[in-house]
Amino acid sequence: MSKGPRLFSDIGKKAKDLLTRDYLSDHKFSVSTYSESGVALTTSTVKKGGYSSGDVAAQYIYKNTFVDVKVDTESNISAILAFADIVPSSKTIATLKYPNYESGKLELQYFHPHASLTAAVGLNQAPPIDFSVTVGTPTFALGAEAGYETSSGKLTKYTAGITVTKPDSCGSVILGDKGDTIKASYIHYLDQLKRTAAVGEIARKFSTNENTFTVGGSYAMDSLTLVKMKLNNHGTLVAVLQHELIQKSLVTISSEFDTKALDKTPRSSKDEIEDRGPFYMEPGFALMAASFWVILVLSRYNFLLNLWCRVSCRSQLYNRGCKFSSIGESKVGTIAPVDPVVDPAAYQNKHQQTEVDKDLGPKRLGYRNLDHLRADN
């Protein structure tokens, strides 16, 4: 693919994902498995109120071909077929659905060093047509998109946007809803892995003179635990705790509550004030706080366990005759004993080196994990 500007749908996407992704408002459980042949199977179930639904999805990637098939409990079948480089620097995507086959569409994406184009057409008798274009560079780009309904001969949407991207930040402005809404967003990454970030978004709807301002961020407590939070000007605070129990197995807990109603005591059906005591907390806030401390304790416990294992493994290496250098290299072998009477200078140097190695510890000697220690052993 080209190294030019990204698609118009990617303008403002990084900030939007940080403010919307993983913020769950329903009960959801999903299990995914992966095979060496490139097949991924995912089964999910969602409970919203008293209604429950589920689906099973299968994904397969082979060279430049991607296939995604999903079947849900309501007997709906959807399939996505994507082929890259049928035409050089292009990508073709076909979306098929059954029984609502009229909602399927065919999309073509084309990438150029200074532009990217997208054209999509519906698979029905009066197909809607969507078109978007972006021009610029990977650092600076502007674009527009439009939707046309062939049955009525009218434009269903038109949107324009501009974005500026840097290695550690990205800002964008989008004018959408046929010019009725303007949205500006900015995201700044605080680490090289881009897991800790801060984001801000402001939107204005001209028809109602309504402004919405949202700030949020994510913080990686360690390699397994991620905390996300957002707050808007309406007082709605949402927090997410995500912890990886084992590889590719995540536990996500999300909670939402109104900060402007924290001082209000809930009323019963008889409109009588119920005394909840001085230490009462709303269930959403209590769940978020309890989850935060549980995951914090688990993450610190893993850190202490890992540290103990490092010290234990390193002490075993010392007992087996391992000599550590100050530049992080280790040499395993038998160290010949030094007689302090025959060679007092060598004995003193060896004694001083041993004391320095003990003070450095396994982390400063260049060991980052237990696998490194076992590999050296």
C-alpha positions in Angstrom: 0.0 0.0 0.0 1.0 3.6 -0.5 2.6 5.7 2.2 0.4 8.7 1.4 -2.6 10.1 3.4 -5.0 7.7 5.0 -8.7 7.3 4.2 -11.2 10.0 5.1 -12.8 7.6 7.6 -9.5 7.7 9.6 -9.6 11.4 10.2 -10.2 11.8 14.0 -10.4 8.1 14.4 -7.6 7.8 17.0 -9.3 10.3 19.4 -12.7 8.7 18.8 -11.5 5.2 19.6 -9.9 6.4 22.8 -13.2 8.0 23.9 -15.5 5.2 22.8 -13.7 1.8 22.5 -14.0 -0.6 25.5 -16.6 1.6 27.2 -19.2 -1.1 27.8 -22.7 -0.3 28.9 -24.0 -3.9 28.7 -22.9 -7.3 30.0 -20.8 -8.9 27.4 -18.8 -12.2 27.4 -16.6 -13.3 24.5 -14.1 -16.1 23.9 -11.6 -16.2 21.1 -9.3 -18.9 19.8 -6.6 -18.8 17.2 -5.0 -21.5 15.1 -1.7 -21.7 13.4 -3.4 -21.8 10.0 -4.7 -18.2 10.4 -8.2 -19.0 11.5 -9.7 -17.1 14.4 -13.0 -18.2 16.1 -14.9 -15.8 18.4 -18.1 -16.4 20.2 -19.9 -13.6 22.1 -23.0 -13.1 24.2 -24.5 -9.8 25.2 -27.2 -9.1 27.8 -28.9 -5.7 27.6 -31.7 -5.4 30.1 -33.8 -8.5 29.8 -32.7 -9.2 26.3 -29.8 -11.5 25.4 -28.2 -12.2 22.1 -25.1 -14.0 20.9 -23.1 -14.6 17.8 -20.3 -16.8 16.4 -17.7 -15.3 14.1 -14.8 -16.8 12.1 -12.0 -14.9 10.5 -9.4 -16.2 8.0 -6.4 -14.4 6.6 -4.3 -15.8 3.7 -1.8 -13.6 1.9 -3.9 -10.7 0.5 -7.3 -12.2 1.3 -9.4 -11.6 4.4 -12.7 -13.4 5.1 -15.0 -12.7 8.1 -18.3 -14.6 8.6 -20.6 -14.0 11.5 -23.9 -15.8 12.5 -26.1 -14.5 15.3 -28.9 -16.0 17.4 -31.5 -14.2 15.2 -30.4 -16.2 12.1 -28.7 -13.3 10.5 -25.6 -14.1 8.5 -23.0 -11.5 7.4 -19.8 -11.9 5.5 -17.0 -9.6 4.6 -14.6 -10.4 1.8 -11.5 -8.2 1.3 -8.9 -8.6 -1.4 -5.8 -6.4 -1.5 -3.9 -5.5 -4.7 -6.3 -6.9 -7.3 -5.4 -3.6 -8.9 -2.0 -2.2 -7.7 -2.3 0.0 -4.6 -6.0 -0.9 -4.1 -8.3 -2.8 -1.8 -11.7 -4.4 -2.7 -14.2 -5.1 0.1 -17.5 -6.9 -0.4 -20.1 -6.9 2.4 -22.9 -9.5 2.1 -25.9 -10.0 4.5 -28.7 -12.5 4.7 -31.7 -12.3 4.8 -31.3 -8.5 4.5 -29.3 -8.9 1.4 -30.2 -5.4 0.1 -28.0 -3.9 2.7 -24.9 -5.4 1.1 -22.3 -3.2 -0.6 -19.2 -3.3 -2.7 -16.3 -0.9 -1.8 -13.2 0.0 -3.6 -10.2 1.8 -2.0 -7.3 3.3 -3.9 -4.1 4.6 -2.4 -1.8 7.1 -4.0 1.4 8.8 -2.6 -0.6 12.1 -2.4 -4.2 11.0 -2.3 -6.6 8.2 -1.2 -10.0 7.5 -2.8 -13.0 5.4 -1.7 -16.1 4.5 -3.7 -18.9 2.3 -2.3 -22.2 1.2 -4.0 -25.1 -0.7 -2.6 -26.1 -4.1 -3.9 -29.8 -3.4 -4.7 -32.0 -2.0 -7.4 -31.7 1.6 -6.3 -28.2 1.5 -4.8 -26.9 4.3 -2.6 -23.4 5.6 -3.6 -20.8 6.9 -1.2 -17.6 8.6 -2.3 -14.7 10.1 -0.3 -11.3 11.6 -1.2 -8.3 12.7 0.9 -5.3 14.6 -0.4 -2.1 15.5 1.3 0.7 13.7 3.1 0.9 11.3 6.1 1.5 14.4 8.2 -1.1 16.8 6.8 -4.3 15.9 5.0 -7.7 17.2 4.2 -10.7 15.5 2.6 -14.4 15.2 2.0 -17.1 12.6 1.6 -20.6 12.6 0.2 -23.5 10.2 0.0 -26.0 10.1 -2.9 -29.4 8.3 -2.9 -30.2 7.2 -6.5 -33.9 6.5 -5.7 -34.6 10.1 -4.6 -31.7 11.9 -6.5 -30.6 13.7 -3.3 -27.4 14.0 -1.3 -27.8 12.1 2.0 -24.6 13.5 3.6 -21.6 15.6 3.0 -18.7 16.0 5.3 -15.3 17.7 5.3 -12.3 17.3 7.5 -8.7 18.2 8.1 -6.0 16.5 10.2 -2.5 17.0 11.3 -0.5 14.0 12.5 2.8 13.8 14.3 4.6 10.8 15.8 3.3 11.6 19.3 0.1 13.5 18.6 -2.8 14.0 16.2 -5.4 16.8 15.8 -8.4 17.0 13.5 -11.4 19.1 12.7 -14.5 17.7 11.0 -17.6 19.5 9.7 -20.4 17.0 9.4 -24.2 16.5 9.4 -24.5 18.6 6.3 -22.7 21.5 7.9 -24.7 21.4 11.1 -22.0 20.0 13.4 -18.4 20.8 13.9 -16.1 18.6 15.9 -12.4 19.2 16.9 -10.3 16.6 18.7 -6.7 16.2 19.8 -4.8 13.2 21.2 -1.3 13.2 22.7 0.6 10.0 23.5 2.8 10.0 26.6 4.8 6.8 25.9 6.5 5.1 23.0 4.0 2.2 23.0 1.1 4.7 22.7 -0.8 3.0 25.6 -0.8 6.1 27.9 -2.4 9.1 26.2 -4.6 12.2 26.9 -7.4 13.3 24.6 -9.8 16.2 24.3 -12.9 16.7 22.0 -15.3 19.6 21.6 -18.4 19.5 19.4 -21.0 22.1 18.6 -24.4 21.6 17.0 -25.5 24.8 15.3 -29.2 24.0 15.0 -29.6 23.6 18.7 -26.6 25.8 19.9 -25.5 22.8 22.0 -21.9 22.4 23.0 -20.3 19.1 24.2 -16.8 19.0 25.7 -15.2 15.7 26.6 -11.8 15.0 28.1 -10.3 11.6 28.7 -7.2 9.5 28.7 -5.6 6.1 29.2 -2.9 5.0 31.6 -0.9 1.7 31.4 -0.3 0.6 35.0 1.9 -2.2 33.7 2.1 -4.4 30.6 -1.1 -6.2 31.7 -3.4 -3.5 33.2 -4.9 -0.5 31.4 -7.1 2.2 32.9 -9.2 4.5 30.8 -11.5 7.4 31.9 -13.5 10.2 30.3 -15.6 13.1 31.5 -17.9 15.4 29.6 -19.4 18.8 30.5 -22.7 17.2 31.4 -21.0 15.6 34.4 -21.0 12.0 33.1 -17.9 10.1 34.2 -17.0 6.8 32.7 -14.1 4.6 33.8 -12.7 1.3 32.3 -10.4 -1.2 33.9 -8.9 -3.8 31.6 -6.6 -6.6 32.7 -5.0 -9.4 30.7 -5.2 -12.6 32.7 -3.5 -14.7 30.2 -2.3 -14.1 26.6 -5.2 -12.6 24.5 -7.6 -13.1 27.4 -8.9 -9.8 28.8 -11.2 -8.9 31.6 -12.9 -5.5 31.1 -14.9 -3.7 33.7 -16.7 -0.4 32.9 -18.7 1.9 35.1 -20.6 5.1 34.5 -22.2 7.6 36.9 -23.4 11.2 37.1 -21.0 13.4 39.0 -23.6 16.1 39.4 -25.9 13.8 41.4 -23.4 12.4 43.9 -24.7 14.7 46.6 -28.4 13.7 46.0 -29.9 10.9 48.1 -32.0 8.5 46.2 -35.7 8.5 47.0 -38.0 5.5 47.5 -41.3 4.9 45.8 -43.1 6.8 48.6 -40.9 9.9 48.1 -39.4 9.4 51.6 -35.7 10.1 52.1 -33.9 6.9 52.9 -30.9 7.3 55.2 -28.0 5.3 53.7 -25.4 6.2 56.3 -22.3 8.4 56.0 -20.3 5.8 54.1 -22.8 5.0 51.4 -21.6 5.1 47.8 -23.6 4.7 44.6 -23.4 1.1 43.2 -21.6 2.2 40.0 -19.0 4.2 41.9 -18.5 1.5 44.5 -18.0 -1.2 41.7 -15.5 1.0 39.9 -13.6 1.7 43.2 -13.6 -1.9 44.2 -12.5 -3.1 40.8 -9.7 -0.5 40.7 -8.2 -1.7 44.0 -8.6 -5.4 43.1 -6.7 -5.0 39.8 -4.2 -2.7 41.5 -3.4 -5.4 44.1 -3.2 -8.1 41.4 -0.8 -6.1 39.3 1.4 -5.3 42.3 1.3 -8.9 43.4 2.5 -10.0 39.9 5.3 -7.4 40.2 6.4 -8.7 43.6 6.2 -12.3 42.4 8.2 -11.6 39.3 10.8 -9.7 41.4 11.1 -12.6 43.8 11.6 -15.0 40.9 14.3 -12.8 39.5 16.2 -12.7 42.7 15.8 -16.5 43.2 17.0 -17.3 39.7 19.9 -15.0 40.0 21.0 -16.5 43.3 20.9 -19.9 41.7 23.2 -18.7 39.0 25.6 -17.4 41.6 25.6 -20.8 43.3 26.4 -22.5 40.0 29.4 -20.3 39.4 28.0 -17.5 37.1 30.1 -14.4 36.7 28.2 -11.2 35.9 29.8 -8.2 34.2 28.8 -4.6 34.7 27.6 -4.2 31.1 24.8 -6.8 31.4 26.5 -9.9 30.0 26.7 -13.1 31.9 29.1 -16.0 31.6 28.2 -19.4 33.0 30.9 -21.7 33.9 33.1 -22.9 36.7 35.1 -20.1 38.4 38.5 -21.3 39.7 39.0 -20.5 43.3 41.5 -17.7 44.2 43.9 -18.3 47.1 44.2 -15.0 49.1 47.7 -16.1 50.2 49.1 -16.9 46.8 47.5 -14.0 44.9 46.1 -11.4 47.3 45.5 -8.8 44.5 43.3 -11.2 42.5 41.4 -12.2 45.6 40.6 -8.5 46.5 39.5 -7.7 42.9 37.2 -10.8 42.9 35.7 -9.8 46.3 35.0 -6.2 45.2 33.4 -7.4 41.9 31.1 -9.8 43.8 30.0 -6.9 46.1 29.3 -4.7 43.1 27.3 -7.4 41.3 25.2 -7.9 44.4 24.4 -4.2 44.6 23.5 -4.0 40.9 20.7 -6.6 41.0 19.3 -8.5 38.0 17.4 -5.6 36.5 20.5 -3.3 36.2 22.5 -6.2 34.8 20.3 -6.2 31.7 17.7 -8.9 32.6 14.2 -7.8 31.7 12.3 -11.1 32.3 12.7 -14.6 33.6 13.0 -16.0 30.1 16.2 -14.1 29.6 17.6 -15.6 32.8 16.5 -19.1 31.8 18.0 -18.7 28.4 21.4 -17.7 29.9 21.1 -20.7 32.3 
